[in-house]
Amino acid sequence: MRVITLAGSPRFPSRSTALLSVCHRALEARGVEVIPWNIHNFQPEDLLYARFDSPALTALKADLALAEGLIVATPIYKASFSGALKTLLDLLPERALEHKVVLPLASG
């Protein structure tokens, strides 16, 4: 089994990455392959200008296609998740998370 973790905090290190580290260790202890991703893996210009063909986005889409699950962690800002994370999720294909188990984690 393969699970992707995605940290959506603009800060590093952050509480979001700390939450994902706990998940990472727990999953690996159960024999699950974990592929960590962070919003910092993406060029801000690629997100702002909606570059659907950016190398990082292409790599994330490929990883997602082979994964059974996704854990997304984000800080809460003004009662919502991070803007950078929203922008990234908007760039994913419409059915990118179809048939995936998705666990959202939020910290405030």
C-alpha positions as a Markdown table, in Angstrom:
| # | Residue | x | y | z |
|---|---|---|---|---|
| 1 | Met | 0.0 | 0.0 | 0.0 |
| 2 | Arg | 1.2 | 3.5 | -0.8 |
| 3 | Val | 0.1 | 6.7 | 0.9 |
| 4 | Ile | 1.0 | 10.3 | 0.0 |
| 5 | Thr | 1.3 | 13.0 | 2.7 |
| 6 | Leu | 0.9 | 16.6 | 1.8 |
| 7 | Ala | 1.8 | 19.4 | 4.1 |
| 8 | Gly | 0.0 | 22.6 | 3.2 |
| 9 | Ser | 1.6 | 25.1 | 5.6 |
| 10 | Pro | 3.7 | 27.9 | 4.1 |
| 11 | Arg | 5.9 | 27.6 | 7.2 |
| 12 | Phe | 8.6 | 25.0 | 7.7 |
| 13 | Pro | 8.8 | 23.4 | 10.1 |
| 14 | Ser | 5.2 | 23.6 | 11.1 |
| 15 | Arg | 2.5 | 21.8 | 13.2 |
| 16 | Ser | 1.2 | 20.4 | 9.9 |
| 17 | Thr | 4.5 | 18.7 | 9.1 |
| 18 | Ala | 4.7 | 17.5 | 12.8 |
| 19 | Leu | 1.3 | 15.9 | 12.4 |
| 20 | Leu | 2.4 | 14.2 | 9.1 |
| 21 | Ser | 5.6 | 13.0 | 10.7 |
| 22 | Val | 3.6 | 11.1 | 13.3 |
| 23 | Cys | 1.4 | 9.6 | 10.6 |
| 24 | His | 4.4 | 8.7 | 8.5 |
| 25 | Arg | 6.1 | 6.8 | 11.4 |
| 26 | Ala | 2.8 | 5.0 | 12.3 |
| 27 | Leu | 2.2 | 4.0 | 8.7 |
| 28 | Glu | 5.7 | 2.8 | 8.0 |
| 29 | Ala | 5.6 | 0.7 | 11.2 |
| 30 | Arg | 2.6 | -1.1 | 9.5 |
| 31 | Gly | 4.5 | -1.7 | 6.3 |
| 32 | Val | 2.9 | 1.2 | 4.3 |
| 33 | Glu | 5.0 | 3.0 | 1.8 |
| 34 | Val | 4.7 | 6.8 | 2.5 |
| 35 | Ile | 5.6 | 9.4 | 0.0 |
| 36 | Pro | 6.0 | 12.9 | 1.6 |
| 37 | Trp | 5.1 | 16.1 | -0.3 |
| 38 | Asn | 5.1 | 19.6 | 0.9 |
| 39 | Ile | 3.7 | 22.8 | -0.5 |
| 40 | His | 7.4 | 24.0 | -0.7 |
| 41 | Asn | 8.0 | 21.4 | -3.4 |
| 42 | Phe | 6.1 | 23.7 | -5.8 |
| 43 | Gln | 7.3 | 27.0 | -7.3 |
| 44 | Pro | 5.0 | 29.8 | -6.2 |
| 45 | Glu | 4.9 | 31.1 | -9.8 |
| 46 | Asp | 3.6 | 27.7 | -11.0 |
| 47 | Leu | 0.8 | 27.8 | -8.4 |
| 48 | Leu | -0.1 | 31.5 | -9.0 |
| 49 | Tyr | -0.1 | 31.2 | -12.8 |
| 50 | Ala | -1.9 | 27.8 | -12.8 |
| 51 | Arg | 0.8 | 26.0 | -14.7 |
| 52 | Phe | -0.8 | 22.6 | -15.1 |
| 53 | Asp | 2.4 | 21.3 | -16.7 |
| 54 | Ser | 4.9 | 22.2 | -14.0 |
| 55 | Pro | 7.4 | 19.5 | -13.2 |
| 56 | Ala | 6.4 | 19.3 | -9.5 |
| 57 | Leu | 2.7 | 19.0 | -10.3 |
| 58 | Thr | 3.3 | 16.4 | -12.9 |
| 59 | Ala | 5.3 | 14.4 | -10.4 |
| 60 | Leu | 2.6 | 14.7 | -7.7 |
| 61 | Lys | -0.1 | 13.6 | -10.2 |
| 62 | Ala | 2.0 | 10.5 | -11.1 |
| 63 | Asp | 2.5 | 9.7 | -7.4 |
| 64 | Leu | -1.2 | 10.2 | -6.7 |
| 65 | Ala | -2.1 | 7.8 | -9.6 |
| 66 | Leu | -0.2 | 5.0 | -7.8 |
| 67 | Ala | -1.3 | 5.8 | -4.3 |
| 68 | Glu | -4.2 | 4.3 | -2.4 |
| 69 | Gly | -4.5 | 7.2 | 0.1 |
| 70 | Leu | -3.7 | 10.8 | 0.8 |
| 71 | Ile | -3.2 | 12.6 | 4.1 |
| 72 | Val | -3.4 | 16.3 | 3.8 |
| 73 | Ala | -2.4 | 18.6 | 6.8 |
| 74 | Thr | -3.0 | 22.3 | 6.9 |
| 75 | Pro | -3.1 | 25.2 | 9.4 |
| 76 | Ile | -6.3 | 27.0 | 9.7 |
| 77 | Tyr | -6.3 | 30.7 | 8.8 |
| 78 | Lys | -9.4 | 32.7 | 9.2 |
| 79 | Ala | -11.6 | 29.6 | 9.5 |
| 80 | Ser | -10.2 | 28.0 | 6.3 |
| 81 | Phe | -7.3 | 26.0 | 5.0 |
| 82 | Ser | -4.1 | 27.5 | 3.6 |
| 83 | Gly | -4.5 | 29.4 | 0.3 |
| 84 | Ala | -1.4 | 27.8 | -1.2 |
| 85 | Leu | -2.9 | 24.3 | -0.5 |
| 86 | Lys | -6.2 | 25.3 | -2.1 |
| 87 | Thr | -4.4 | 26.6 | -5.2 |
| 88 | Leu | -2.5 | 23.3 | -5.4 |
| 89 | Leu | -5.6 | 21.2 | -5.0 |
| 90 | Asp | -7.4 | 23.3 | -7.7 |
| 91 | Leu | -4.6 | 22.3 | -10.1 |
| 92 | Leu | -5.2 | 18.6 | -9.7 |
| 93 | Pro | -7.3 | 16.9 | -12.3 |
| 94 | Glu | -11.0 | 16.6 | -11.5 |
| 95 | Arg | -10.9 | 12.9 | -10.6 |
| 96 | Ala | -7.3 | 12.8 | -9.1 |
| 97 | Leu | -8.6 | 11.7 | -5.7 |
| 98 | Glu | -11.3 | 9.3 | -7.0 |
| 99 | His | -11.1 | 5.9 | -5.3 |
| 100 | Lys | -8.5 | 7.2 | -2.8 |
| 101 | Val | -8.9 | 7.3 | 1.0 |
| 102 | Val | -8.3 | 11.0 | 2.0 |
| 103 | Leu | -7.6 | 12.1 | 5.5 |
| 104 | Pro | -7.6 | 15.8 | 6.1 |
| 105 | Leu | -5.9 | 17.1 | 9.2 |
| 106 | Ala | -6.1 | 20.7 | 10.4 |
| 107 | Ser | -4.3 | 22.6 | 13.2 |
| 108 | Gly | -5.2 | 25.9 | 14.6 |
